[in-house]
Amino acid sequence: MLAAIVMFSCKGRNKLINSWKITTVEAKVPLSDSAKNVILKQGKLTFTEDGHVNGYLQSEITNGTYALTKGGKSLVIKDETGTPYPCESTITSDELILDSKEMKLTLKKI
């Protein structure tokens, strides 16, 4: 039973390891159009096999880390200062949806 869980979580992680471009921003809290446009224009994340993430979410992430748990349904991204950005995640072969309390982001594999 445990082996199946481990294999499943690895599979979700393997799907995540790539570069992703933010294509949709659905704000759940007030967000100015200019802030939304910056996220859409600069928003990109690259996840590596060794647990690191770089790119631009709500701000620049130059040496962040990530943890994918709950069989790929929970993703916590931490920036270089250790600030966590927890979200529910849905990962398919070409789409990543990150749903946090502030916003829901849709990313496409690039």
Buried (B, 14 or more C-beta within 10 A) or exposed (E): EEEEEEEEBEEBBEBBEBBBBBBBBEBEEEBEEEEBEBBBEBBBBBBBEEEEBBBBBBEEBEEBBBEBEEEBEBBBBBBEEEEEBBBEBBBEEEBBBBBBEBBBBBBEBE
